[in-house]
Amino acid sequence: MAVAPQGVAVIVPGRLDQEARQAYALAFAKADTSGGLSSLDACLADASLFDVVVGGVIVGRYALKAMQRATGTEVFIVAAAGAAPGVNLVASIAPYVETQCPDAACLTVNTRRRGLVKKLALQGWTLDSYVMRKKINGQQ
């Protein structure tokens, strides 16, 4: 694991161990954007996992997936979990995620959290669409 001075965040490759699975599952249960049609395993399949470590303690986790589009690569933040009292992890980590994707045309995140939309907007992210969903054919 990378070592940093106390209070400085370090990003390290993540593993989907039991602790990570529990953290991602909690976040997925609160903020699933698939309308119940997906699963945590499907979300994390083929994703690159990362841990945010402060003072030797994992305070956050996120997962990235790249998708090749007609005019460039789009990298999705497909899952994120964590908290650090008194620290805005979004403001602290989002700029670093950009440096992890030097060949990407854009970063994308789907979220149900209005507060996250506001935090990302302060960092130059834009709202590109609304997603509407209607369950049909007996789906709950």
Secondary structure by P-SEA (a helix, b strand, c coil): cccccccbbbbccccccaaaaaaaaaaaaaccccccccccccccccbbbbbbbccccccccbbbbbbbcccbbbbbcccccccccccccccccaaaaaaacccccbbbbbbccaaaaaaaaaacccccbbbbbbbccccc
